[in-house]
C-alpha cells in the first residue's frame, strides 16, 4: 500500500507543470482498476466513478467543450467508494 501511495505522490508531482495550463484538464481518480474510465459503458453508467459528484464523462465533456476548467484530483486510494473493482479493501 505504501508503494501505491508513493506512486500517487510521484505522479502528482510530475504533472504539476502540466496542470498549470488552463488548456489542460485533469480527472485523476484513485481507482485501482484503470480500465473502468476508458470504457464507454462505464463512462455513461449510473454508477460511473466520480470525483466530487462529477462523473468522468461529464468532467471530460466540460473540459473538451470548454464549458468549464476541470482539474479534479481524488483523495488517496482506497477512499473513493465510487471505484469499481476495489482490490485492497
PDB file as gemmi writes it, atoms N, CA and C in Angstrom:
CRYST1    1.000    1.000    1.000  90.00  90.00  90.00 P 1                      
ATOM      1  N   UNK A   1       0.827  -1.184   0.000  1.00  0.00           N  
ATOM      2  CA  UNK A   1       0.000   0.000   0.000  1.00  0.00           C  
ATOM      3  C   UNK A   1       0.878   1.257   0.000  1.00  0.00           C  
ATOM      4  N   UNK A   2       1.976   1.209   0.728  1.00  0.00           N  
ATOM      5  CA  UNK A   2       2.874   2.363   0.782  1.00  0.00           C  
ATOM      6  C   UNK A   2       3.459   2.659  -0.601  1.00  0.00           C  
ATOM      7  N   UNK A   3       3.785   1.605  -1.352  1.00  0.00           N  
ATOM      8  CA  UNK A   3       4.302   1.786  -2.708  1.00  0.00           C  
ATOM      9  C   UNK A   3       3.260   2.479  -3.584  1.00  0.00           C  
ATOM     10  N   UNK A   4       2.018   2.037  -3.483  1.00  0.00           N  
ATOM     11  CA  UNK A   4       0.928   2.617  -4.270  1.00  0.00           C  
ATOM     12  C   UNK A   4       0.746   4.103  -3.941  1.00  0.00           C  
ATOM     13  N   UNK A   5       0.783   4.449  -2.667  1.00  0.00           N  
ATOM     14  CA  UNK A   5       0.640   5.851  -2.263  1.00  0.00           C  
ATOM     15  C   UNK A   5       1.852   6.671  -2.715  1.00  0.00           C  
ATOM     16  N   UNK A   6       3.029   6.061  -2.676  1.00  0.00           N  
ATOM     17  CA  UNK A   6       4.227   6.741  -3.159  1.00  0.00           C  
ATOM     18  C   UNK A   6       4.145   7.026  -4.650  1.00  0.00           C  
ATOM     19  N   UNK A   7       3.609   6.069  -5.408  1.00  0.00           N  
ATOM     20  CA  UNK A   7       3.419   6.265  -6.845  1.00  0.00           C  
ATOM     21  C   UNK A   7       2.473   7.435  -7.096  1.00  0.00           C  
ATOM     22  N   UNK A   8       1.409   7.518  -6.321  1.00  0.00           N  
ATOM     23  CA  UNK A   8       0.442   8.615  -6.458  1.00  0.00           C  
ATOM     24  C   UNK A   8       1.132   9.963  -6.238  1.00  0.00           C  
ATOM     25  N   UNK A   9       1.913  10.057  -5.190  1.00  0.00           N  
ATOM     26  CA  UNK A   9       2.606  11.313  -4.881  1.00  0.00           C  
ATOM     27  C   UNK A   9       3.574  11.685  -5.998  1.00  0.00           C  
ATOM     28  N   UNK A  10       4.328  10.704  -6.495  1.00  0.00           N  
ATOM     29  CA  UNK A  10       5.270  10.963  -7.593  1.00  0.00           C  
ATOM     30  C   UNK A  10       4.530  11.434  -8.844  1.00  0.00           C  
ATOM     31  N   UNK A  11       3.405  10.806  -9.157  1.00  0.00           N  
ATOM     32  CA  UNK A  11       2.637  11.197 -10.335  1.00  0.00           C  
ATOM     33  C   UNK A  11       2.088  12.617 -10.179  1.00  0.00           C  
ATOM     34  N   UNK A  12       1.548  12.931  -9.018  1.00  0.00           N  
ATOM     35  CA  UNK A  12       1.018  14.279  -8.794  1.00  0.00           C  
ATOM     36  C   UNK A  12       2.123  15.327  -8.893  1.00  0.00           C  
ATOM     37  N   UNK A  13       3.308  15.008  -8.406  1.00  0.00           N  
ATOM     38  CA  UNK A  13       4.446  15.921  -8.545  1.00  0.00           C  
ATOM     39  C   UNK A  13       4.849  16.078 -10.006  1.00  0.00           C  
ATOM     40  N   UNK A  14       4.790  14.988 -10.768  1.00  0.00           N  
ATOM     41  CA  UNK A  14       5.197  15.011 -12.172  1.00  0.00           C  
ATOM     42  C   UNK A  14       4.263  15.851 -13.041  1.00  0.00           C  
ATOM     43  N   UNK A  15       3.005  15.956 -12.676  1.00  0.00           N  
ATOM     44  CA  UNK A  15       2.054  16.697 -13.515  1.00  0.00           C  
ATOM     45  C   UNK A  15       1.867  18.151 -13.090  1.00  0.00           C  
ATOM     46  N   UNK A  16       2.608  18.597 -12.106  1.00  0.00           N  
ATOM     47  CA  UNK A  16       2.431  19.979 -11.627  1.00  0.00           C  
ATOM     48  C   UNK A  16       2.569  20.993 -12.752  1.00  0.00           C  
ATOM     49  N   UNK A  17       3.594  20.878 -13.564  1.00  0.00           N  
ATOM     50  CA  UNK A  17       3.781  21.811 -14.673  1.00  0.00           C  
ATOM     51  C   UNK A  17       2.649  21.723 -15.684  1.00  0.00           C  
ATOM     52  N   UNK A  18       2.267  20.520 -16.037  1.00  0.00           N  
ATOM     53  CA  UNK A  18       1.175  20.288 -16.983  1.00  0.00           C  
ATOM     54  C   UNK A  18      -0.126  20.890 -16.474  1.00  0.00           C  
ATOM     55  N   UNK A  19      -0.368  20.760 -15.192  1.00  0.00           N  
ATOM     56  CA  UNK A  19      -1.650  21.187 -14.631  1.00  0.00           C  
ATOM     57  C   UNK A  19      -1.787  22.704 -14.529  1.00  0.00           C  
ATOM     58  N   UNK A  20      -0.695  23.439 -14.694  1.00  0.00           N  
ATOM     59  CA  UNK A  20      -0.758  24.899 -14.588  1.00  0.00           C  
ATOM     60  C   UNK A  20      -1.481  25.548 -15.768  1.00  0.00           C  
ATOM     61  N   UNK A  21      -1.430  24.908 -16.920  1.00  0.00           N  
ATOM     62  CA  UNK A  21      -2.061  25.476 -18.110  1.00  0.00           C  
ATOM     63  C   UNK A  21      -3.582  25.387 -18.021  1.00  0.00           C  
ATOM     64  N   UNK A  22      -4.252  26.474 -18.346  1.00  0.00           N  
ATOM     65  CA  UNK A  22      -5.709  26.487 -18.352  1.00  0.00           C  
ATOM     66  C   UNK A  22      -6.267  25.530 -19.401  1.00  0.00           C  
ATOM     67  N   UNK A  23      -5.513  25.296 -20.469  1.00  0.00           N  
ATOM     68  CA  UNK A  23      -5.979  24.433 -21.550  1.00  0.00           C  
ATOM     69  C   UNK A  23      -5.989  22.955 -21.174  1.00  0.00           C  
ATOM     70  N   UNK A  24      -5.221  22.573 -20.200  1.00  0.00           N  
ATOM     71  CA  UNK A  24      -5.130  21.164 -19.817  1.00  0.00           C  
ATOM     72  C   UNK A  24      -6.148  20.834 -18.738  1.00  0.00           C  
ATOM     73  N   UNK A  25      -6.787  19.691 -18.904  1.00  0.00           N  
ATOM     74  CA  UNK A  25      -7.746  19.241 -17.908  1.00  0.00           C  
ATOM     75  C   UNK A  25      -7.216  18.034 -17.151  1.00  0.00           C  
ATOM     76  N   UNK A  26      -7.726  17.842 -15.949  1.00  0.00           N  
ATOM     77  CA  UNK A  26      -7.324  16.706 -15.117  1.00  0.00           C  
ATOM     78  C   UNK A  26      -8.557  16.059 -14.499  1.00  0.00           C  
ATOM     79  N   UNK A  27      -8.619  14.764 -14.588  1.00  0.00           N  
ATOM     80  CA  UNK A  27      -9.581  13.960 -13.833  1.00  0.00           C  
ATOM     81  C   UNK A  27      -8.781  12.760 -13.361  1.00  0.00           C  
ATOM     82  N   UNK A  28      -8.240  12.857 -12.182  1.00  0.00           N  
ATOM     83  CA  UNK A  28      -7.354  11.814 -11.672  1.00  0.00           C  
ATOM     84  C   UNK A  28      -8.035  11.159 -10.487  1.00  0.00           C  
ATOM     85  N   UNK A  29      -8.583   9.985 -10.755  1.00  0.00           N  
ATOM     86  CA  UNK A  29      -9.225   9.282  -9.638  1.00  0.00           C  
ATOM     87  C   UNK A  29      -8.251   8.290  -9.025  1.00  0.00           C  
ATOM     88  N   UNK A  30      -8.577   7.840  -7.850  1.00  0.00           N  
ATOM     89  CA  UNK A  30      -7.684   6.928  -7.130  1.00  0.00           C  
ATOM     90  C   UNK A  30      -8.116   5.478  -7.272  1.00  0.00           C  
ATOM     91  N   UNK A  31      -8.914   5.209  -8.289  1.00  0.00           N  
ATOM     92  CA  UNK A  31      -9.378   3.835  -8.508  1.00  0.00           C  
ATOM     93  C   UNK A  31      -8.214   2.955  -8.963  1.00  0.00           C  
ATOM     94  N   UNK A  32      -8.173   1.755  -8.450  1.00  0.00           N  
ATOM     95  CA  UNK A  32      -7.088   0.826  -8.760  1.00  0.00           C  
ATOM     96  C   UNK A  32      -7.195   0.298 -10.185  1.00  0.00           C  
ATOM     97  N   UNK A  33      -8.411   0.027 -10.657  1.00  0.00           N  
ATOM     98  CA  UNK A  33      -8.630  -0.525 -12.000  1.00  0.00           C  
ATOM     99  C   UNK A  33      -8.705   0.615 -13.012  1.00  0.00           C  
ATOM    100  N   UNK A  34      -7.704   0.721 -13.865  1.00  0.00           N  
ATOM    101  CA  UNK A  34      -7.652   1.824 -14.824  1.00  0.00           C  
ATOM    102  C   UNK A  34      -8.670   1.684 -15.940  1.00  0.00           C  
ATOM    103  N   UNK A  35      -9.002   0.482 -16.337  1.00  0.00           N  
ATOM    104  CA  UNK A  35      -9.896   0.268 -17.476  1.00  0.00           C  
ATOM    105  C   UNK A  35     -11.295   0.814 -17.238  1.00  0.00           C  
ATOM    106  N   UNK A  36     -11.668   1.028 -16.014  1.00  0.00           N  
ATOM    107  CA  UNK A  36     -13.025   1.486 -15.751  1.00  0.00           C  
ATOM    108  C   UNK A  36     -13.285   2.882 -16.299  1.00  0.00           C  
ATOM    109  N   UNK A  37     -12.270   3.670 -16.539  1.00  0.00           N  
ATOM    110  CA  UNK A  37     -12.501   5.018 -17.029  1.00  0.00           C  
ATOM    111  C   UNK A  37     -12.335   5.142 -18.535  1.00  0.00           C  
ATOM    112  N   UNK A  38     -11.948   4.098 -19.209  1.00  0.00           N  
ATOM    113  CA  UNK A  38     -11.815   4.188 -20.664  1.00  0.00           C  
ATOM    114  C   UNK A  38     -12.928   3.457 -21.402  1.00  0.00           C  
ATOM    115  N   UNK A  39     -13.782   2.771 -20.705  1.00  0.00           N  
ATOM    116  CA  UNK A  39     -14.877   2.032 -21.337  1.00  0.00           C  
ATOM    117  C   UNK A  39     -16.135   2.887 -21.348  1.00  0.00           C  
ATOM    118  N   UNK A  40     -16.772   2.995 -22.510  1.00  0.00           N  
ATOM    119  CA  UNK A  40     -17.953   3.844 -22.617  1.00  0.00           C  
ATOM    120  C   UNK A  40     -19.097   3.371 -21.737  1.00  0.00           C  
ATOM    121  N   UNK A  41     -19.238   2.061 -21.571  1.00  0.00           N  
ATOM    122  CA  UNK A  41     -20.340   1.591 -20.723  1.00  0.00           C  
ATOM    123  C   UNK A  41     -20.125   1.996 -19.267  1.00  0.00           C  
ATOM    124  N   UNK A  42     -18.890   2.215 -18.868  1.00  0.00           N  
ATOM    125  CA  UNK A  42     -18.615   2.706 -17.517  1.00  0.00           C  
ATOM    126  C   UNK A  42     -18.741   4.223 -17.461  1.00  0.00           C  
ATOM    127  N   UNK A  43     -18.266   4.899 -18.484  1.00  0.00           N  
ATOM    128  CA  UNK A  43     -18.343   6.362 -18.509  1.00  0.00           C  
ATOM    129  C   UNK A  43     -19.767   6.855 -18.326  1.00  0.00           C  
ATOM    130  N   UNK A  44     -20.696   6.220 -19.019  1.00  0.00           N  
ATOM    131  CA  UNK A  44     -22.074   6.712 -19.035  1.00  0.00           C  
ATOM    132  C   UNK A  44     -22.989   5.948 -18.088  1.00  0.00           C  
ATOM    133  N   UNK A  45     -22.449   5.062 -17.288  1.00  0.00           N  
ATOM    134  CA  UNK A  45     -23.263   4.274 -16.358  1.00  0.00           C  
ATOM    135  C   UNK A  45     -23.736   5.142 -15.195  1.00  0.00           C  
ATOM    136  N   UNK A  46     -24.845   4.747 -14.617  1.00  0.00           N  
ATOM    137  CA  UNK A  46     -25.378   5.469 -13.456  1.00  0.00           C  
ATOM    138  C   UNK A  46     -24.398   5.415 -12.283  1.00  0.00           C  
ATOM    139  N   UNK A  47     -23.601   4.353 -12.230  1.00  0.00           N  
ATOM    140  CA  UNK A  47     -22.638   4.206 -11.131  1.00  0.00           C  
ATOM    141  C   UNK A  47     -21.197   4.462 -11.591  1.00  0.00           C  
ATOM    142  N   UNK A  48     -21.035   5.327 -12.574  1.00  0.00           N  
ATOM    143  CA  UNK A  48     -19.712   5.681 -13.073  1.00  0.00           C  
ATOM    144  C   UNK A  48     -18.867   6.281 -11.947  1.00  0.00           C  
ATOM    145  N   UNK A  49     -17.565   5.983 -11.925  1.00  0.00           N  
ATOM    146  CA  UNK A  49     -16.709   6.590 -10.905  1.00  0.00           C  
ATOM    147  C   UNK A  49     -16.807   8.116 -10.952  1.00  0.00           C  
ATOM    148  N   UNK A  50     -16.799   8.720  -9.785  1.00  0.00           N  
ATOM    149  CA  UNK A  50     -16.945  10.170  -9.666  1.00  0.00           C  
ATOM    150  C   UNK A  50     -15.885  10.748  -8.735  1.00  0.00           C  
ATOM    151  N   UNK A  51     -15.610  12.008  -8.957  1.00  0.00           N  
ATOM    152  CA  UNK A  51     -14.818  12.788  -8.014  1.00  0.00           C  
ATOM    153  C   UNK A  51     -15.648  14.033  -7.715  1.00  0.00           C  
ATOM    154  N   UNK A  52     -15.894  14.278  -6.457  1.00  0.00           N  
ATOM    155  CA  UNK A  52     -16.717  15.417  -6.025  1.00  0.00           C  
ATOM    156  C   UNK A  52     -18.040  15.473  -6.777  1.00  0.00           C  
ATOM    157  N   UNK A  53     -18.694  14.320  -6.883  1.00  0.00           N  
ATOM    158  CA  UNK A  53     -20.005  14.186  -7.534  1.00  0.00           C  
ATOM    159  C   UNK A  53     -19.991  14.498  -9.024  1.00  0.00           C  
ATOM    160  N   UNK A  54     -18.838  14.402  -9.667  1.00  0.00           N  
ATOM    161  CA  UNK A  54     -18.752  14.627 -11.105  1.00  0.00           C  
ATOM    162  C   UNK A  54     -18.174  13.381 -11.761  1.00  0.00           C  
ATOM    163  N   UNK A  55     -18.963  12.769 -12.649  1.00  0.00           N  
ATOM    164  CA  UNK A  55     -18.522  11.572 -13.370  1.00  0.00           C  
ATOM    165  C   UNK A  55     -17.505  11.962 -14.434  1.00  0.00           C  
ATOM    166  N   UNK A  56     -16.691  11.001 -14.840  1.00  0.00           N  
ATOM    167  CA  UNK A  56     -15.641  11.293 -15.813  1.00  0.00           C  
ATOM    168  C   UNK A  56     -16.205  11.796 -17.136  1.00  0.00           C  
ATOM    169  N   UNK A  57     -17.314  11.244 -17.614  1.00  0.00           N  
ATOM    170  CA  UNK A  57     -17.879  11.691 -18.889  1.00  0.00           C  
ATOM    171  C   UNK A  57     -18.266  13.167 -18.822  1.00  0.00           C  
ATOM    172  N   UNK A  58     -18.840  13.584 -17.712  1.00  0.00           N  
ATOM    173  CA  UNK A  58     -19.224  14.989 -17.543  1.00  0.00           C  
ATOM    174  C   UNK A  58     -17.979  15.867 -17.444  1.00  0.00           C  
ATOM    175  N   UNK A  59     -17.005  15.431 -16.666  1.00  0.00           N  
ATOM    176  CA  UNK A  59     -15.777  16.211 -16.490  1.00  0.00           C  
ATOM    177  C   UNK A  59     -15.038  16.390 -17.811  1.00  0.00           C  
ATOM    178  N   UNK A  60     -14.875  15.307 -18.561  1.00  0.00           N  
ATOM    179  CA  UNK A  60     -14.171  15.398 -19.843  1.00  0.00           C  
ATOM    180  C   UNK A  60     -14.967  16.258 -20.821  1.00  0.00           C  
ATOM    181  N   UNK A  61     -16.287  16.097 -20.844  1.00  0.00           N  
ATOM    182  CA  UNK A  61     -17.126  16.928 -21.711  1.00  0.00           C  
ATOM    183  C   UNK A  61     -17.010  18.402 -21.359  1.00  0.00           C  
ATOM    184  N   UNK A  62     -17.028  18.719 -20.072  1.00  0.00           N  
ATOM    185  CA  UNK A  62     -16.881  20.115 -19.643  1.00  0.00           C  
ATOM    186  C   UNK A  62     -15.550  20.690 -20.102  1.00  0.00           C  
ATOM    187  N   UNK A  63     -14.485  19.898 -19.967  1.00  0.00           N  
ATOM    188  CA  UNK A  63     -13.166  20.354 -20.391  1.00  0.00           C  
ATOM    189  C   UNK A  63     -13.083  20.453 -21.914  1.00  0.00           C  
ATOM    190  N   UNK A  64     -13.484  19.408 -22.625  1.00  0.00           N  
ATOM    191  CA  UNK A  64     -13.335  19.345 -24.081  1.00  0.00           C  
ATOM    192  C   UNK A  64     -14.131  20.438 -24.786  1.00  0.00           C  
ATOM    193  N   UNK A  65     -15.360  20.650 -24.336  1.00  0.00           N  
ATOM    194  CA  UNK A  65     -16.217  21.653 -24.970  1.00  0.00           C  
ATOM    195  C   UNK A  65     -16.070  23.033 -24.328  1.00  0.00           C  
ATOM    196  N   UNK A  66     -15.063  23.176 -23.500  1.00  0.00           N  
ATOM    197  CA  UNK A  66     -14.716  24.452 -22.875  1.00  0.00           C  
ATOM    198  C   UNK A  66     -15.872  25.059 -22.081  1.00  0.00           C  
ATOM    199  N   UNK A  67     -16.665  24.179 -21.458  1.00  0.00           N  
ATOM    200  CA  UNK A  67     -17.748  24.658 -20.590  1.00  0.00           C  
ATOM    201  C   UNK A  67     -17.205  25.050 -19.224  1.00  0.00           C  
ATOM    202  N   UNK A  68     -16.128  24.416 -18.838  1.00  0.00           N  
ATOM    203  CA  UNK A  68     -15.527  24.687 -17.529  1.00  0.00           C  
ATOM    204  C   UNK A  68     -14.112  24.135 -17.503  1.00  0.00           C  
ATOM    205  N   UNK A  69     -13.264  24.778 -16.735  1.00  0.00           N  
ATOM    206  CA  UNK A  69     -11.943  24.218 -16.494  1.00  0.00           C  
ATOM    207  C   UNK A  69     -12.094  23.042 -15.538  1.00  0.00           C  
ATOM    208  N   UNK A  70     -11.442  21.951 -15.836  1.00  0.00           N  
ATOM    209  CA  UNK A  70     -11.573  20.757 -14.996  1.00  0.00           C  
ATOM    210  C   UNK A  70     -10.193  20.343 -14.514  1.00  0.00           C  
ATOM    211  N   UNK A  71      -9.999  20.433 -13.241  1.00  0.00           N  
ATOM    212  CA  UNK A  71      -8.772  19.974 -12.596  1.00  0.00           C  
ATOM    213  C   UNK A  71      -9.187  19.355 -11.275  1.00  0.00           C  
ATOM    214  N   UNK A  72      -9.604  18.106 -11.348  1.00  0.00           N  
ATOM    215  CA  UNK A  72     -10.064  17.439 -10.133  1.00  0.00           C  
ATOM    216  C   UNK A  72      -9.219  16.201  -9.865  1.00  0.00           C  
ATOM    217  N   UNK A  73      -8.765  16.121  -8.638  1.00  0.00           N  
ATOM    218  CA  UNK A  73      -7.895  15.030  -8.205  1.00  0.00           C  
ATOM    219  C   UNK A  73      -8.521  14.389  -6.979  1.00  0.00           C  
ATOM    220  N   UNK A  74      -8.630  13.091  -7.036  1.00  0.00           N  
ATOM    221  CA  UNK A  74      -9.256  12.304  -5.980  1.00  0.00           C  
ATOM    222  C   UNK A  74      -8.380  12.234  -4.731  1.00  0.00           C  
ATOM    223  N   UNK A  75      -8.997  11.830  -3.664  1.00  0.00           N  
ATOM    224  CA  UNK A  75      -8.285  11.552  -2.416  1.00  0.00           C  
ATOM    225  C   UNK A  75      -7.470  10.260  -2.590  1.00  0.00           C  
ATOM    226  N   UNK A  76      -6.521   9.978  -1.718  1.00  0.00           N  
ATOM    227  CA  UNK A  76      -5.699   8.771  -1.857  1.00  0.00           C  
ATOM    228  C   UNK A  76      -6.513   7.477  -1.772  1.00  0.00           C  
ATOM    229  N   UNK A  77      -6.057   6.480  -2.523  1.00  0.00           N  
ATOM    230  CA  UNK A  77      -6.666   5.146  -2.501  1.00  0.00           C  
ATOM    231  C   UNK A  77      -6.617   4.593  -1.084  1.00  0.00           C  
ATOM    232  N   UNK A  78      -7.633   3.947  -0.615  1.00  0.00           N  
ATOM    233  CA  UNK A  78      -8.889   3.469  -1.197  1.00  0.00           C  
ATOM    234  C   UNK A  78     -10.111   4.282  -0.766  1.00  0.00           C  
ATOM    235  N   UNK A  79      -9.998   5.586  -0.708  1.00  0.00           N  
ATOM    236  CA  UNK A  79     -11.085   6.410  -0.157  1.00  0.00           C  
ATOM    237  C   UNK A  79     -12.298   6.525  -1.067  1.00  0.00           C  
ATOM    238  N   UNK A  80     -12.127   6.372  -2.377  1.00  0.00           N  
ATOM    239  CA  UNK A  80     -13.209   6.614  -3.333  1.00  0.00           C  
ATOM    240  C   UNK A  80     -14.144   5.411  -3.418  1.00  0.00           C  
ATOM    241  N   UNK A  81     -15.334   5.558  -2.892  1.00  0.00           N  
ATOM    242  CA  UNK A  81     -16.311   4.457  -2.877  1.00  0.00           C  
ATOM    243  C   UNK A  81     -17.001   4.275  -4.225  1.00  0.00           C  
ATOM    244  N   UNK A  82     -16.787   5.188  -5.183  1.00  0.00           N  
ATOM    245  CA  UNK A  82     -17.404   5.027  -6.498  1.00  0.00           C  
ATOM    246  C   UNK A  82     -16.556   4.162  -7.429  1.00  0.00           C  
ATOM    247  N   UNK A  83     -15.346   3.783  -6.996  1.00  0.00           N  
ATOM    248  CA  UNK A  83     -14.485   2.917  -7.806  1.00  0.00           C  
ATOM    249  C   UNK A  83     -15.113   1.539  -7.972  1.00  0.00           C  
ATOM    250  N   UNK A  84     -14.877   0.952  -9.113  1.00  0.00           N  
ATOM    251  CA  UNK A  84     -15.268  -0.429  -9.361  1.00  0.00           C  
ATOM    252  C   UNK A  84     -14.050  -1.307  -9.084  1.00  0.00           C  
ATOM    253  N   UNK A  85     -14.263  -2.534  -8.749  1.00  0.00           N  
ATOM    254  CA  UNK A  85     -13.170  -3.497  -8.574  1.00  0.00           C  
ATOM    255  C   UNK A  85     -12.142  -3.070  -7.534  1.00  0.00           C  
ATOM    256  N   UNK A  86     -12.591  -2.633  -6.392  1.00  0.00           N  
ATOM    257  CA  UNK A  86     -11.644  -2.322  -5.326  1.00  0.00           C  
ATOM    258  C   UNK A  86     -10.904  -3.592  -4.937  1.00  0.00           C  
ATOM    259  N   UNK A  87      -9.604  -3.544  -4.970  1.00  0.00           N  
ATOM    260  CA  UNK A  87      -8.805  -4.731  -4.711  1.00  0.00           C  
ATOM    261  C   UNK A  87      -8.376  -4.803  -3.254  1.00  0.00           C  
ATOM    262  N   UNK A  88      -7.928  -3.708  -2.684  1.00  0.00           N  
ATOM    263  CA  UNK A  88      -7.413  -3.708  -1.317  1.00  0.00           C  
ATOM    264  C   UNK A  88      -8.436  -3.117  -0.356  1.00  0.00           C  
ATOM    265  N   UNK A  89      -9.418  -3.877   0.020  1.00  0.00           N  
ATOM    266  CA  UNK A  89     -10.407  -3.385   0.984  1.00  0.00           C  
ATOM    267  C   UNK A  89      -9.945  -3.667   2.380  1.00  0.00           C  
TER     268      UNK A  89                                                      
END                                                                             
